Amino acid sequence: MSPTVLAATADSNPALNISIFLAFVIVTLGIVFYVNSRQARKTAADFYTAGGGFSGTQNGFAIAGDYLSAASFLGIAGAIAINGYDGFLYSIGFLVAWLVALLLVAELLRNTGRFTMGDVLAFRMKQRPIRAAAATSTLAVSFFYLLAQMAGAGALVSLLLGISGGFAQGVVIAVVGVVMIAYVLIGGMRGTTWVQMIKAVLLIVGALVMTIWALALFGFNFSSIMQAAADGSPKGEGLFAPGQQYGASLTSKIDFISLGIALVLGTAGLPHVLMRFYTVPTAKEARRSVEVAIWLIGLFYLFTLVIGFAAGALVGPEAIQAAPGKVNSAAPLLAAALGGPVLLGIIAAIAFATILAVVAGLTITASASFAHDVYINVIKRGEVEDTEATQVRVARRTAIVIGVVAIVGGILAKDQNVAFLVALAFAVAASANLPTILYSLFWKRFNTTGGLFSIYGGLISTLVLIVFSPVVSGAETSIFSGVDFAWFPLANPGLVSIPLSFLLGVVGTYIGQKRHDGSKYAEMEVRSLTGAGIAKAEAH
């Protein structure tokens, strides 16, 4: 580790870091209280989607805040610092994914649904089975994504706040979970959206400051940063060539293709991203929000390119790998090298703000799916007195349960592979959710059996292939490195599970009930393309 970084981390002031973090929590909780107090009505629409009261630009910032998780900020910068070209391919995959969401999903979903993905799928299918399946998939994706964020909080706390030991990390995870529950209970989607917008601004500004600072040290010559990174890397000029991470064998190359497919297709199936399309008043604003999000996310990933190579140049790959968070420590170590304890404290606070905003969005999505799809429409069959109040009450209780489960799971998984958990969430979303959504929107014959085959088949196949992959056992880097029950060679199952889910949707459709309601599909097609009927649906 360079002398500059050693000095900065040695002088790191945990009290300063925690103070900055607490200041963010206090300010944002105050904002959540304020926006909640301005709500005249406490309806289900207000709690789930903020009554569709945000503009496309505001929602675009919120989507960026929801999407740019700790893995994006810390993981991608570290991947670029260590693996160069291959690391930046993560950024490309995450960004290109938004084109799929923009062109195929955003506007059509906003026109067709009201609160959740289950609304879209149940439009022309049997309500109870398809809503139960949609909720199961939503809860699975949300849980693994939550687990990744909570585990990330525990894994990075040593470096960011100077706290060590399993008990201390567990306390930090619990604090993150409690604050997350507070955001959701107090402000619902409205308060959560404001937290995500603030976090997006902080994250982008923080990355911009680090980018300009690093460039200034090299005379604003990015080529000089890249050359210094290559000089300090054991890979040398190979840092700029493909194959450093995924080119060792044919299997690793296929694995990269599998990962890329999951990343590109998974975004359009992430339930917490899909739910954001309902927080704007029109389909035009939904499309606008995705456009704004693409610009913000693309700009941020350009910053990570500079931050990653600058970390490789100023900190060095050996120091990064030796730090408590390993590759995830690249950005904080660069902050320490650039601005000492103060900048490190700010970046630490931003990293935890990132975790808080993402887990709040995931929690409200999961609680809405259970309350709206499972409790009201499956368990109670829609026959509930005072449905609005009941939905909000059940959603709040569900949020508490989800928060507690996430805290316990995060504590248990704090030493596990966070990248594995994120990849699993994307693979489930791409396998179970996206095929069913696309078939529902574009295939007239698609029926309930096809939807159930696609959702459950995609979900089960993804989980089974992950469990029996090298990520879980059979390799030195596996979660259970001492045993070997792996028979599936790829770390990400997307290459198999996504086509399988599409195929199962076709098989299920043709072996299911052949009669289908063409009028419902026609109505859905008109509504999805024109927005006709939205006002009437929302009035009810």
C-alpha positions as CSV (number, residue, x, y, z in Angstrom):
1,M,0.0,0.0,0.0
2,S,1.3,3.4,-0.9
3,P,2.6,5.7,1.9
4,T,-0.2,8.2,1.1
5,V,-2.9,5.6,1.5
6,L,-1.3,4.2,4.6
7,A,-1.2,7.6,6.2
8,A,-4.8,8.4,5.2
9,T,-6.2,5.1,6.5
10,A,-4.2,5.2,9.6
11,D,-5.5,8.7,10.4
12,S,-9.0,7.7,9.5
13,N,-11.5,9.1,12.0
14,P,-14.3,6.6,12.6
15,A,-16.2,9.3,14.6
16,L,-16.0,11.7,11.7
17,N,-17.3,9.0,9.3
18,I,-20.1,8.0,11.6
19,S,-21.0,11.7,12.1
20,I,-21.3,12.3,8.4
21,F,-23.5,9.1,8.0
22,L,-25.7,10.2,10.9
23,A,-26.1,13.6,9.4
24,F,-27.4,12.1,6.2
25,V,-29.8,9.9,8.1
26,I,-31.2,12.7,10.2
27,V,-31.6,15.1,7.2
28,T,-33.3,12.5,5.0
29,L,-35.6,11.3,7.9
30,G,-36.6,14.9,8.3
31,I,-37.4,15.2,4.6
32,V,-39.4,11.9,4.8
33,F,-41.4,13.3,7.8
34,Y,-42.1,16.5,5.9
35,V,-43.3,15.0,2.7
36,N,-45.4,12.5,4.6
37,S,-47.1,15.3,6.6
38,R,-48.1,17.0,3.3
39,Q,-50.1,14.0,2.2
40,A,-53.8,14.8,2.5
41,R,-54.8,11.1,2.0
42,K,-53.1,7.9,3.1
43,T,-54.4,5.6,0.4
44,A,-52.8,2.5,-1.1
45,A,-51.8,4.5,-4.2
46,D,-50.0,7.0,-2.0
47,F,-48.1,4.4,-0.1
48,Y,-47.2,2.2,-3.1
49,T,-46.6,4.7,-5.9
50,A,-46.8,8.2,-4.3
51,G,-50.1,8.7,-6.1
52,G,-48.2,8.9,-9.4
53,G,-47.2,12.4,-8.4
54,F,-43.6,12.6,-9.5
55,S,-42.4,14.1,-12.8
56,G,-40.4,12.1,-15.3
57,T,-37.2,14.0,-14.3
58,Q,-37.7,13.4,-10.6
59,N,-38.4,9.8,-11.2
60,G,-35.4,9.5,-13.4
61,F,-33.2,10.6,-10.5
62,A,-35.0,8.2,-8.2
63,I,-34.5,5.3,-10.7
64,A,-30.8,6.2,-10.8
65,G,-30.7,6.2,-7.0
66,D,-32.6,2.9,-6.9
67,Y,-30.4,1.2,-9.5
68,L,-26.9,2.5,-8.6
69,S,-26.3,0.2,-5.7
70,A,-23.2,-0.3,-3.6
71,A,-22.1,-2.9,-6.1
72,S,-22.2,-0.3,-8.9
73,F,-20.1,2.2,-6.9
74,L,-17.7,0.0,-5.1
75,G,-17.7,-3.2,-7.1
76,I,-17.3,-1.9,-10.7
77,A,-14.6,0.6,-9.7
78,G,-12.7,-2.3,-8.1
79,A,-13.2,-4.6,-11.1
80,I,-11.8,-1.9,-13.4
81,A,-8.8,-1.4,-11.1
82,I,-8.0,-5.1,-11.0
83,N,-9.1,-6.3,-14.4
84,G,-9.3,-3.2,-16.6
85,Y,-11.2,-3.9,-19.8
86,D,-13.2,-6.8,-18.4
87,G,-14.2,-4.8,-15.3
88,F,-15.6,-2.0,-17.5
89,L,-17.8,-4.5,-19.4
90,Y,-20.0,-4.7,-16.2
91,S,-20.8,-1.0,-16.7
92,I,-21.7,-1.6,-20.4
93,G,-24.0,-4.5,-19.4
94,F,-25.8,-2.5,-16.7
95,L,-26.2,0.5,-19.0
96,V,-27.3,-1.3,-22.2
97,A,-29.9,-3.1,-20.1
98,W,-31.8,0.2,-19.8
99,L,-32.4,0.2,-23.6
100,V,-34.4,-3.0,-23.1
101,A,-36.4,-1.4,-20.3
102,L,-37.0,1.8,-22.3
103,L,-38.0,0.1,-25.6
104,L,-40.0,-2.9,-24.4
105,V,-41.2,-2.3,-20.9
106,A,-41.5,1.2,-19.4
107,E,-44.4,2.7,-21.3
108,L,-46.4,-0.5,-21.8
109,L,-46.2,-1.4,-18.1
110,R,-47.3,2.1,-17.0
111,N,-50.3,1.9,-19.4
112,T,-51.3,-1.6,-18.3
113,G,-50.7,-1.9,-14.6
114,R,-51.5,0.0,-11.4
115,F,-49.2,-1.0,-8.5
116,T,-47.2,-4.2,-9.2
117,M,-46.0,-6.6,-11.9
118,G,-48.9,-8.9,-10.9
119,D,-51.4,-6.3,-12.1
120,V,-50.0,-6.6,-15.6
121,L,-49.9,-10.4,-15.7
122,A,-53.4,-10.7,-14.2
123,F,-55.0,-8.4,-16.7
124,R,-56.0,-11.3,-19.0
125,M,-55.2,-14.4,-16.9
126,K,-56.6,-16.1,-13.8
127,Q,-56.1,-13.7,-10.9
128,R,-55.1,-15.9,-8.0
129,P,-52.5,-18.3,-9.5
130,I,-50.7,-15.7,-11.6
131,R,-50.6,-13.1,-8.8
132,A,-49.3,-15.7,-6.4
133,A,-46.6,-16.6,-8.9
134,A,-45.7,-13.0,-9.6
135,A,-45.5,-12.2,-5.9
136,T,-43.3,-15.3,-5.3
137,S,-40.9,-14.1,-8.0
138,T,-40.9,-10.5,-6.7
139,L,-40.2,-11.6,-3.1
140,A,-37.3,-13.9,-4.3
141,V,-35.6,-11.2,-6.3
142,S,-36.1,-8.6,-3.6
143,F,-34.8,-10.9,-0.9
144,F,-31.6,-11.8,-2.7
145,Y,-31.0,-8.2,-3.7
146,L,-31.7,-7.1,-0.1
147,L,-29.3,-9.8,1.2
148,A,-26.6,-8.5,-1.1
149,Q,-26.9,-4.9,0.1
150,M,-27.1,-5.9,3.8
151,A,-24.2,-8.3,3.5
152,G,-22.3,-5.5,1.7
153,A,-22.8,-3.2,4.6
154,G,-21.3,-5.7,7.0
155,A,-18.4,-6.6,4.7
156,L,-17.4,-3.0,4.1
157,V,-17.9,-1.6,7.6
158,S,-14.3,-2.5,8.7
159,L,-12.8,-0.3,6.0
160,L,-15.3,2.5,5.9
161,L,-16.0,3.1,9.6
162,G,-13.0,1.5,11.2
163,I,-15.1,-1.1,13.0
164,S,-14.0,-4.7,13.1
165,G,-15.4,-8.0,14.5
166,G,-18.5,-10.0,13.7
167,F,-20.6,-8.5,16.4
168,A,-19.9,-4.9,15.4
169,Q,-20.6,-5.6,11.8
170,G,-23.9,-7.2,12.9
171,V,-24.8,-4.1,14.8
172,V,-24.2,-2.0,11.7
173,I,-26.4,-4.3,9.5
174,A,-29.1,-4.0,12.2
175,V,-28.9,-0.2,12.1
176,V,-29.1,-0.1,8.3
177,G,-32.2,-2.4,8.6
178,V,-33.9,-0.3,11.2
179,V,-33.4,3.0,9.3
180,M,-34.6,1.3,6.1
181,I,-37.9,0.2,7.9
182,A,-38.3,3.8,9.2
183,Y,-38.1,5.3,5.7
184,V,-40.7,2.9,4.4
185,L,-43.1,3.1,7.4
186,I,-43.0,6.9,7.7
187,G,-42.9,8.0,4.1
188,G,-44.0,5.1,1.9
189,M,-43.1,5.4,-1.7
190,R,-43.1,9.2,-1.6
191,G,-40.5,9.5,1.2
192,T,-38.5,6.6,-0.3
193,T,-38.4,8.4,-3.6
194,W,-37.0,11.6,-2.1
195,V,-34.3,9.6,-0.3
196,Q,-33.4,7.9,-3.6
197,M,-33.2,11.3,-5.4
198,I,-31.0,12.8,-2.7
199,K,-28.8,9.7,-2.8
200,A,-28.4,9.8,-6.6
201,V,-27.3,13.4,-6.4
202,L,-24.8,12.7,-3.6
203,L,-23.4,9.6,-5.4
204,I,-23.0,11.4,-8.8
205,V,-21.4,14.5,-7.2
206,G,-19.1,12.4,-5.0
207,A,-18.0,10.4,-8.1
208,L,-17.5,13.6,-10.0
209,V,-15.3,15.1,-7.3
210,M,-13.1,12.0,-7.2
211,T,-13.0,11.9,-11.0
212,I,-11.9,15.6,-11.4
213,W,-9.4,15.3,-8.5
214,A,-7.8,12.2,-10.0
215,L,-7.6,13.8,-13.4
216,A,-6.1,16.9,-12.0
217,L,-3.2,14.9,-10.5
218,F,-2.4,13.6,-14.0
219,G,-2.8,17.0,-15.8
220,F,-6.3,16.0,-16.9
221,N,-4.8,13.4,-19.2
222,F,-6.8,10.2,-18.9
223,S,-4.1,8.3,-21.0
224,S,-1.6,9.1,-18.3
225,I,-3.9,7.6,-15.6
226,M,-4.3,4.4,-17.7
227,Q,-0.5,4.2,-18.3
228,A,0.2,4.6,-14.6
229,A,-2.4,1.9,-13.8
230,A,-0.8,-0.5,-16.3
231,D,2.7,0.3,-14.9
232,G,1.5,-0.6,-11.4
233,S,-0.4,-3.8,-12.4
234,P,1.1,-7.2,-12.8
235,K,-1.0,-7.5,-16.0
236,G,0.9,-4.6,-17.6
237,E,-0.6,-3.5,-20.9
238,G,-2.8,-6.5,-20.8
239,L,-5.0,-4.5,-18.5
240,F,-6.5,-2.9,-21.6
241,A,-7.1,-6.1,-23.4
242,P,-10.2,-8.4,-23.0
243,G,-9.9,-11.7,-21.2
244,Q,-8.2,-10.8,-17.9
245,Q,-11.2,-12.0,-15.9
246,Y,-13.1,-14.2,-18.3
247,G,-10.6,-15.3,-20.9
248,A,-8.7,-18.1,-19.1
249,S,-10.7,-20.9,-20.7
250,L,-13.7,-21.7,-23.0
251,T,-15.9,-22.2,-19.9
252,S,-15.0,-18.7,-18.5
253,K,-15.8,-17.1,-21.9
254,I,-19.2,-18.8,-22.0
255,D,-19.7,-17.8,-18.4
256,F,-19.1,-14.2,-19.4
257,I,-21.7,-14.4,-22.1
258,S,-24.1,-15.9,-19.6
259,L,-23.5,-13.1,-17.1
260,G,-23.9,-10.5,-19.9
261,I,-27.3,-11.9,-20.9
262,A,-28.5,-11.9,-17.3
263,L,-27.4,-8.3,-16.7
264,V,-28.9,-7.0,-20.0
265,L,-32.2,-8.7,-19.6
266,G,-32.5,-8.7,-15.8
267,T,-32.9,-5.0,-15.4
268,A,-36.2,-5.0,-17.3
269,G,-37.5,-7.6,-14.9
270,L,-36.4,-6.2,-11.6
271,P,-39.6,-5.6,-9.6
272,H,-38.3,-2.5,-7.7
273,V,-37.4,-0.9,-11.0
274,L,-40.7,-1.9,-12.7
275,M,-42.6,-0.4,-9.8
276,R,-41.0,3.0,-10.3
277,F,-42.9,3.4,-13.6
278,Y,-46.1,3.7,-11.6
279,T,-44.9,6.8,-9.6
280,V,-45.4,9.1,-12.6
281,P,-48.8,10.4,-13.9
282,T,-48.5,9.3,-17.6
283,A,-46.7,6.8,-19.9
284,K,-44.9,9.8,-21.5
285,E,-43.4,10.6,-18.1
286,A,-42.5,7.0,-17.6
287,R,-40.5,7.0,-20.8
288,R,-39.0,10.4,-19.8
289,S,-37.9,9.0,-16.5
290,V,-36.0,6.1,-18.2
291,E,-34.3,8.6,-20.5
292,V,-33.1,10.7,-17.6
293,A,-32.0,7.6,-15.7
294,I,-30.0,6.4,-18.8
295,W,-28.1,9.8,-18.9
296,L,-27.4,9.8,-15.2
297,I,-26.4,6.1,-15.0
298,G,-24.2,6.4,-18.1
299,L,-22.5,9.5,-16.8
300,F,-21.8,7.7,-13.5
301,Y,-20.3,4.7,-15.2
302,L,-18.0,7.0,-17.1
303,F,-16.8,8.4,-13.7
304,T,-16.2,4.8,-12.5
305,L,-13.9,4.2,-15.5
306,V,-11.7,7.1,-14.3
307,I,-12.0,6.1,-10.6
308,G,-11.1,2.5,-11.3
309,F,-8.0,3.2,-13.3
310,A,-7.0,6.0,-10.8
311,A,-7.3,3.5,-8.0
312,G,-5.1,1.1,-9.9
313,A,-2.6,3.9,-10.4
314,L,-2.5,5.6,-7.0
315,V,-3.4,2.7,-4.7
316,G,-2.3,-0.4,-6.6
317,P,-3.9,-3.8,-7.1
318,E,-2.0,-5.5,-4.3
319,A,-3.1,-2.9,-1.7
320,I,-6.7,-3.2,-3.0
321,Q,-6.7,-7.0,-2.8
322,A,-5.2,-6.9,0.7
323,A,-7.8,-4.5,2.1
324,P,-10.8,-5.8,4.1
325,G,-13.2,-5.3,1.3
326,K,-10.8,-6.5,-1.4
327,V,-11.9,-5.2,-4.8
328,N,-14.8,-3.4,-3.1
329,S,-12.3,-1.2,-1.3
330,A,-10.8,0.5,-4.4
331,A,-13.0,3.6,-4.4
332,P,-12.7,4.2,-0.6
333,L,-8.9,3.7,-0.7
334,L,-8.7,6.1,-3.7
335,A,-10.7,8.6,-1.6
336,A,-8.2,8.2,1.2
337,A,-5.3,8.7,-1.2
338,L,-6.9,11.9,-2.7
339,G,-8.4,13.7,0.2
340,G,-7.4,11.9,3.4
341,P,-9.9,11.1,6.2
342,V,-12.4,13.8,5.3
343,L,-13.0,12.6,1.7
344,L,-12.9,9.0,3.0
345,G,-15.6,9.9,5.5
346,I,-17.7,11.5,2.8
347,I,-17.3,8.5,0.5
348,A,-18.1,6.2,3.4
349,A,-21.3,8.1,4.1
350,I,-22.3,8.0,0.4
351,A,-21.7,4.3,0.3
352,F,-24.0,3.7,3.2
353,A,-26.5,6.2,1.8
354,T,-26.5,4.1,-1.3
355,I,-27.2,0.9,0.6
356,L,-30.0,2.6,2.6
357,A,-31.8,4.0,-0.5
358,V,-31.6,0.7,-2.4
359,V,-32.9,-1.4,0.5
360,A,-35.7,1.0,1.2
361,G,-36.9,0.7,-2.5
362,L,-36.6,-3.1,-2.4
363,T,-38.6,-3.3,0.9
364,I,-41.5,-1.2,-0.3
365,T,-41.7,-3.2,-3.5
366,A,-41.7,-6.5,-1.7
367,S,-44.3,-5.3,0.9
368,A,-46.6,-3.9,-1.8
369,S,-46.4,-7.1,-3.8
370,F,-47.4,-9.2,-0.8
371,A,-50.2,-6.9,0.4
372,H,-51.7,-6.2,-3.0
373,D,-51.2,-9.4,-4.8
374,V,-51.1,-12.1,-2.1
375,Y,-53.2,-10.8,0.8
376,I,-55.9,-8.8,-1.0
377,N,-56.3,-10.8,-4.2
378,V,-55.2,-14.3,-3.3
379,I,-55.9,-14.8,0.4
380,K,-59.0,-12.5,0.6
381,R,-60.1,-12.9,-3.0
382,G,-60.6,-9.2,-3.2
383,E,-63.4,-9.3,-0.6
384,V,-62.0,-7.0,2.1
385,E,-63.8,-4.1,3.8
386,D,-62.0,-0.8,3.5
387,T,-59.5,-2.3,1.0
388,E,-57.3,0.9,0.9
389,A,-56.7,1.0,4.6
390,T,-56.2,-2.8,4.8
391,Q,-53.6,-2.8,2.0
392,V,-51.6,-0.1,3.7
393,R,-51.8,-1.7,7.1
394,V,-50.7,-5.1,5.7
395,A,-47.9,-3.5,3.6
396,R,-46.5,-1.7,6.7
397,R,-46.5,-5.0,8.7
398,T,-44.9,-6.8,5.8
399,A,-42.2,-4.2,5.6
400,I,-41.3,-4.8,9.2
401,V,-41.1,-8.5,8.7
402,I,-39.0,-8.1,5.5
403,G,-36.7,-5.7,7.4
404,V,-36.2,-8.2,10.2
405,V,-35.6,-11.1,7.8
406,A,-33.1,-8.9,5.8
407,I,-31.2,-8.0,9.0
408,V,-30.9,-11.7,10.1
409,G,-30.0,-12.8,6.6
410,G,-27.5,-10.0,6.2
411,I,-25.8,-10.9,9.5
412,L,-25.6,-14.6,8.5
413,A,-24.3,-13.7,5.0
414,K,-22.0,-10.9,5.9
415,D,-18.9,-13.0,4.9
416,Q,-20.4,-14.4,1.7
417,N,-19.9,-13.5,-1.9
418,V,-22.0,-10.3,-2.5
419,A,-21.5,-10.5,-6.2
420,F,-23.0,-13.9,-6.2
421,L,-26.2,-12.6,-4.5
422,V,-26.5,-9.7,-6.9
423,A,-26.0,-12.0,-9.9
424,L,-28.6,-14.4,-8.5
425,A,-31.2,-11.5,-8.3
426,F,-30.6,-10.5,-11.9
427,A,-30.7,-14.0,-13.1
428,V,-34.0,-14.7,-11.4
429,A,-35.5,-11.4,-12.7
430,A,-34.3,-12.2,-16.3
431,S,-35.5,-15.8,-16.1
432,A,-38.8,-15.6,-14.3
433,N,-40.1,-12.1,-14.8
434,L,-39.1,-10.8,-18.2
435,P,-40.3,-13.7,-20.4
436,T,-43.7,-13.7,-18.7
437,I,-44.0,-9.9,-19.1
438,L,-43.1,-9.9,-22.8
439,Y,-45.4,-12.8,-23.6
440,S,-48.3,-11.1,-21.7
441,L,-47.8,-7.9,-23.7
442,F,-47.1,-9.2,-27.1
443,W,-48.4,-12.8,-27.5
444,K,-52.2,-13.2,-28.0
445,R,-52.4,-16.9,-27.3
446,F,-50.3,-16.7,-24.0
447,N,-52.4,-18.0,-21.1
448,T,-52.2,-18.7,-17.3
449,T,-50.5,-22.1,-17.7
450,G,-47.8,-20.6,-19.8
451,G,-47.3,-17.8,-17.2
452,L,-47.0,-20.3,-14.4
453,F,-44.6,-22.5,-16.3
454,S,-42.5,-19.5,-17.2
455,I,-42.3,-17.9,-13.7
456,Y,-41.9,-21.0,-11.6
457,G,-39.7,-22.7,-14.2
458,G,-37.4,-19.7,-14.5
459,L,-37.2,-19.3,-10.7
460,I,-36.6,-23.0,-9.9
461,S,-34.1,-23.6,-12.7
462,T,-32.1,-20.5,-11.6
463,L,-32.0,-21.5,-8.0
464,V,-31.1,-25.1,-8.8
465,L,-28.3,-24.2,-11.3
466,I,-26.8,-21.7,-8.9
467,V,-26.8,-24.1,-6.0
468,F,-24.9,-26.7,-8.0
469,S,-22.5,-24.2,-9.6
470,P,-18.9,-23.4,-8.7
471,V,-20.1,-20.3,-6.9
472,V,-21.4,-22.5,-4.1
473,S,-19.0,-25.4,-4.0
474,G,-16.1,-27.1,-5.7
475,A,-13.6,-24.1,-6.0
476,E,-11.3,-22.1,-3.8
477,T,-13.5,-19.1,-4.2
478,S,-16.8,-20.9,-3.5
479,I,-19.0,-20.1,-0.6
480,F,-18.5,-23.7,0.7
481,S,-14.9,-24.2,-0.5
482,G,-14.4,-27.4,1.5
483,V,-17.0,-29.5,-0.3
484,D,-17.8,-30.2,-3.9
485,F,-21.3,-31.0,-5.1
486,A,-21.1,-28.8,-8.3
487,W,-22.1,-30.3,-11.6
488,F,-23.1,-27.1,-13.5
489,P,-19.9,-25.4,-14.8
490,L,-21.1,-21.8,-15.1
491,A,-21.2,-19.3,-12.2
492,N,-24.2,-17.5,-13.7
493,P,-27.1,-19.7,-15.0
494,G,-28.6,-17.0,-17.4
495,L,-27.5,-18.7,-20.6
496,V,-29.5,-21.8,-19.7
497,S,-32.3,-20.5,-17.4
498,I,-33.5,-17.5,-19.5
499,P,-34.0,-19.5,-22.8
500,L,-35.5,-22.3,-20.7
501,S,-38.1,-19.9,-19.2
502,F,-39.0,-18.6,-22.6
503,L,-39.4,-22.2,-23.8
504,L,-41.5,-23.2,-20.8
505,G,-43.8,-20.3,-21.4
506,V,-44.5,-21.7,-24.9
507,V,-44.9,-25.3,-23.7
508,G,-47.2,-24.3,-20.9
509,T,-49.3,-22.2,-23.2
510,Y,-49.9,-25.0,-25.7
511,I,-50.6,-27.7,-23.1
512,G,-52.8,-25.4,-21.1
513,Q,-56.3,-24.4,-21.9
514,K,-56.5,-23.7,-25.7
515,R,-59.4,-21.3,-25.4
516,H,-58.3,-17.8,-24.7
517,D,-60.1,-14.5,-24.4
518,G,-59.1,-12.5,-27.5
519,S,-61.1,-9.5,-26.4
520,K,-59.0,-9.1,-23.2
521,Y,-55.8,-9.3,-25.2
522,A,-57.2,-6.7,-27.6
523,E,-58.2,-4.4,-24.7
524,M,-54.7,-4.9,-23.2
525,E,-53.0,-4.2,-26.5
526,V,-55.0,-0.9,-27.0
527,R,-54.4,0.2,-23.4
528,S,-50.6,-0.7,-23.5
529,L,-50.0,1.2,-26.7
530,T,-52.4,4.2,-26.2
531,G,-53.0,4.5,-22.5
532,A,-56.7,4.4,-23.0
533,G,-58.6,3.3,-19.8
534,I,-55.8,4.3,-17.3
535,A,-57.8,7.0,-15.7
536,K,-60.8,4.7,-15.3
537,A,-58.7,2.0,-13.8
538,E,-57.0,4.3,-11.4
539,A,-60.3,5.8,-10.3
540,H,-61.2,2.3,-8.9
